[in-house]
C-alpha cells in the first residue's frame, strides 16, 4: 500500500508540472456575493470533501486485532451563508451534513444528518471591541479554530480532537468579546458559555451519568505576533505566500458540574499553548494542550490527559504540491502509566485551484501503549491510508 501511495504522489507531481507558476484551474474563489444595499450583502458558499479511507479501521471478530476496511463517504458537506446585515453587524449561518455515508463501526450504520453548525451575529464597536453571540466554535486550540478547508493534513491531531469534547459540544452557543490591537499584533477572545448543561450525559456507562446543574464555562485566548509578521487569514497552509509568526495561549474552565441523582460533582479545566509560522513556502506549527477532570466521587480517579504535535509543510510552486509531515503524542491520562498513543503522518497535498480545489493523501501510523484506548491484546498499532479532495466555491 505504501508503494501505491508513492505512485499517487509521483502522478500528482508529473501531471501538475505543466502548469508552472499558476493553479491548473485558476485562482481561488470566495463564493457568490450579492449586494442587497449599501450596508447589506450575502455571500453563499458550498464545500464538499469526498473521502476514501483504507486500513485498520475496525477490530476483527476476536476483538484482539485490527481488521482492514475501506470506506468511501463525504467527510464534509457545508452550505454557508454570511455577510453584513447592517453597518458593523455581520452574520454567519452554516448547515452541515458531515460524514455522510460513513460507516459507523459502533452502530454498523451510516451517519446521515443535517445540522446547523454556525448561527451567530457579530457587532463591531471598533477594532479592539467586537461582540459575537450565537453558535460557533469555542475559542481554544489553534488547529481546531483553523478552518478544516485550510488544514495541512487530512485529519486533525488526536489530542486536540479529544480536547474539543471536554466541555460537551465544541460548536455551542456562547457570548464572546474579541478584538485586536496594532492591526493584529495582539488579538484576544473572552468567552462565556453553558458548557455542560442539565440533563446532558457527561459519562457513558451503566448507568450513565447525567448533569443536574453546573457553573458557567469561561474561556480566554490571546495571540501575539511581531510587527510585520501578522497572519492575514488563519490557515495551516499559506501556499507559498507571505509570512507570519504567531504565539497563542488559551485557558478554559467549568466548575461545579453536579450529577443528577447523587451529591457528587466535578471540575474541568484546560490550558493550551501554540506557535505557528510560515515564510513563503515553509510552514510549521506546534501545539500543546493539557486538561484536568477532577471528581468528588471516590469511585472515580482524577484524569489529566495531555498531548502535543508538531507539523510542517513545504509548498513547491510549479507543480503546486506540498509534502507534509506531523508527529504527535497523546497521553490519554498522565495520572496513569502506559496510556500514550503516538502517531506519525506523512502525505502530500496538490492544489488545482488553491483551497477551492485540492487533493490530499496521507499515511497515518499509530502505536498504542498497553493501557491506552486503541491497544488490542494482539495488536498495538494500526495504519490508515487517506485520500481526500475538496471543492469549495
N, C-alpha and C positions, 0 to 999 in steps of 0.2 A: 504494500500500500504506500510505503514511503517513496518507492520508485514512481508510482502513479502521481503522487503529489508533485514530485520534482518535474515530471514530464509536463504537468499542467502549468507549473511556474515558467518553464522554458518556453512553452507555447505562447503564454501571455507576453513574454518578453519579445519574442520574434514577431508576433502579429502586430504588436503596438509600435515597433521601432520605426515603421514607415511614417508615423505621424509625429515626427520630432517637433519639439517646442510648442506644441498645442495639443489640446484634447481631441480625440478622434471625432467626437460628436459636438464639438463646440464648448463654450464656457458654461458654467453652472447657471441654472435658472432658479429663481426665487419665488415661484408661484405666480398666480394670476391676481393682479391688484386692480381693484375697481374703486375709483374715487367717486364718492356719493356727493360730497360737498367739500368746501374748503377745509373743514375740520373733521370730516368723517370719511373713512375708507375701509375696505375689507380685502384681505388677501386670503386666497384659498390655495391649499397645497395638498398633495396626495403623496404618501410614501408607502412603498411596497418593498419587503425584504424576503424574497423566496430563499429557502434554505434547504441544504442537503447535509445530513449527518450520517456518518458511518463509523462504527466502532463499538466500544464496550459501554453500552447504554442500559443494559438490563442484566439481571442476575440469572444464572442458569436454574434449571429445575431443582437442583440440590441446594440452591441459595448459598453455595460455598465459593462460587467463582463467577466471573463476568462472562456474559454471552454477547457476541457481536450482533448488532442490529443496524438496520438502515431506516431512515426517516426523512421524508420529503414533506415540507409544510411551509406555511407563510409565517415567518418569525414575527414580522410586524406588518400590520395594516393600519394606516393612520389617515384620517380625514381631518384637516386642520383649517380653522378659521381664526383670523386675528387681524388686528389693525388698531386704528384710532376711532374711538366712539365720538368724543368731542375733544376740544383742545386740551392737551395734557392728560387725557384719560384713555389708556389703552385697554384692550380686552383680548382674551385668548379662550378658544373653545376647541378642544381636540377629542375626537372619538377614536377608539382603538378596538381592534379585534385581533390582538396579538396571539401568536402560537396557534393560528387557525389550522386545524388538521394535524396538529402534533399528537403523536402517540403518548398518552399519559400512562406510564408504567404502573403507577399506583392504582389506577382505576380501570386500566385497559380500554379507555375510551378517549376519543379526540377532544380537544378543547376548542369550542366554537362559541364565542361570547362577545357581544359588543358592549363596551363600557365607555363612560365619559372619563377621560384621563386628565384633562385640564379644563377648568372652568373658573376664570378669575378676571378681575379688573385691577388696573394698576394706575394710580394717580401720581403725577409728578408735580411736587411743590417747587423743587429746584433740583440741581444735580446731586446735592447732598441728602435730600429728603424725598423719598418716594414711598408710597404706601400701597401694598398689594393685599388683596383679600380674595380668598376663594381656594379652589383645589389646584394644587401644583406639587412639585417635588419639595420635600423638606430640605432646607438648605444646609446639608452636610455631605461630605465626601466629594472630592474633586471629580473623580472618574464617573461617579453616579450622576452628578449635576450636569456633566457634559452630555450633549445630545447623543443618542445612540446612532444618529446619522453621521456622526463625526468620530466614531470610535477608531482606535488604531488596530484593535483585534476584533475578531468576530464576537467573542463573549467578554464580559467584564470579569474582574478577579472574583474568586470565590469568597474572599473575606469581605469585600465591600457589598457583595450581594447578600451575605448574611447580616451585615450591619444595617442594611435597608429594612430588615424585618424587626429590628429591635423595638420600635415604637409602633407596632402594628403595620399599617399601610404607609409606604413611603410617599405615595400620592394621596394626600389628605387635605382637607380644608384647614387653612390656618391664616393668620394675620402676620405680615412681615413688613418691617420698616427697613428700607435698604437705600443705598446711595453710594456715591463715590466722590472723592476729593482729588484736586490737582489733575483732572482729566483721567483719573483711573489709577494714579499711583497708590491710592488707598481705597478699598471698597469694603463694605460691610453689609451683613444681614442680621437682623434681630427678629426672631420669630416666636409666636405664641400659638400653640395648637392644643388639640384634645389628646393626641397620642392614643393610649388605650382607653376605650370608652366603656361604660356599663354594658354588661351582657356580652362583651366580646370574649371569645375563647382565647385565653392567653397561653394555656398549656394543654396540649392534647393528651390523651390517655384515658384510662377507665377508673374513676370518672374524670371527665375533662374539667379543667379549672377555668371558671368564668370570672369576669371582673364585676365587682359590686360598685365601686367608685374609685376615683383616682384624682391626683392633683394635676395641674396643667403641665403641658410639655413646653420647655423653654429651649431655644436653640440660638446659638450665636456663631457666626462665621466671619472672619476677616481675611483679606488678601492684600499683599503689598508687592509692588513692582518698582524697580529702579526707573528713573526718568529715561525715556527713550526705549524702554523695554516693556511697554504696556501691551497686553494682549487685546487686539481689536475685537475678536469674537472667539469665545471659548471653544476650543477644539483639541482633540488628541492629534490631529493630522492637519498641518497647515499647507501642505502640498508645495513646499519649497519657497513660500512667500514670506518675507518679513522676518521678524524676530520677537521673542518675548521671554520674560523670566518672571515667574510669579510664585510667591511663597504664601501658602494658605494654612489656616488653623481653624478648627471648629470644636464646639462643645455643645452637648445636648443632655438634658436630664428630665426625668419624670419621677417624682417621688410619691410615696403613699398609694401605690396601686393595691387596693384592698380586694380580697377574694370574696366571692359570694358563698355563703353557707358556713363560713368559719371566721375566725378573728385574725387570720394571717394576712400578710401583705409583703410587697417587695418594692425595691427602688432600682431604677435603671439609669445609668449614665454612660456617655460616650465621649471620647476625646480623640481628635484626629489632627494629623499634620501632613502637609503635602508640598511638593515643589515641582513645578513644571516649567519647561522652556523649550524653545526651538530657535535655531539660527539657520535661516534659509532651508536647506534640505534636511538638516539634522533635527530630530525631535526626541525628547526624553521626558520621563515623568517618574516620580517616586511618591508613594503614599503609605502612611501607617495609621491604623486605627486600632483602638483598644476600647473595650466596653465591659461594664460590670452589671451583673444581675444579683442583687443581694436580698436574701429571703429571711423572714422571721419564722417561717415554718421549719421546725427542727428536722423534718424528714427530707428537706431539700438542701443541697450543698450550694453555696455561692459559686457563681460561674464568672470567669474573666477571660473571654476569648480575645485574641488579638491577631492582626495579620498585616503584612506589608507586601508590596510588589514594586518592581522596577521594570520599566518598559522603554523601548527605543525603536525608532524607525529612521529610514533614510530614503528620501524621495529622489528617484532618478528621473530627471527631465529627459524628454525624448520618448522613451517607451512608457513614461508615466507610471512606473511601478514603484512600490515601496516595500522592501523587505522589512519585516518586523520581528521583534523578539520580546518576550516577557517572562520573568521568573517571579514566582510568588510563594510565600509560606503563610498558611493559615493555621494557627493554633486554636483548635475548637474550644479549648478550655485550659488556660495556662495554670490553673489550680490543680490539674490532674496530669499524670505522666502519659507520654506517648499518645498525644492527641493531635499531632500535626498532619497536615496534608501539604504536599509540595507539588507545584505544577509548573512545567516548562512549556511555553507556547512558542512555536516557530511558524512563520507564514509569510504571505506576500499579498499586497493589495494592488489592483490595477484600476486606474481611473480613466474611464472613457469620456466622462463629462464632469470632471471634478466629483464632488459628493452627490451630484444629481444622478449619475450612473457609474457604478463601480462594482467590482467583484473582489471579495476577499477569500483567501484559502488559508486555513490553519491546521496545524497538528498540535494537539494538546496532550501532554503526557503527565499523568498524576500518580503520585506514590503516597500511600497512607501508612501512618504508624499503626501499631497493633490495636490501640484503643480508640482510634479515630472512626467516626462515622464514614462509611465507604470501604473500610477494611473488611475483607471476607476471609474466612479460615484458609482457603486455598488460593487466594488471590489478593495481593496487596498493592496492585497498580492497575491502571487502565489507560487506554489510548483512544482518542476520538479524533476523527478527521472531519473537518467542517468546510463547506463551501457556501458562501452567502453573497447574493447580489443585492444591489439597492437601486431602485428607481425612485427619485424624489423630485417632483416637479410642482 
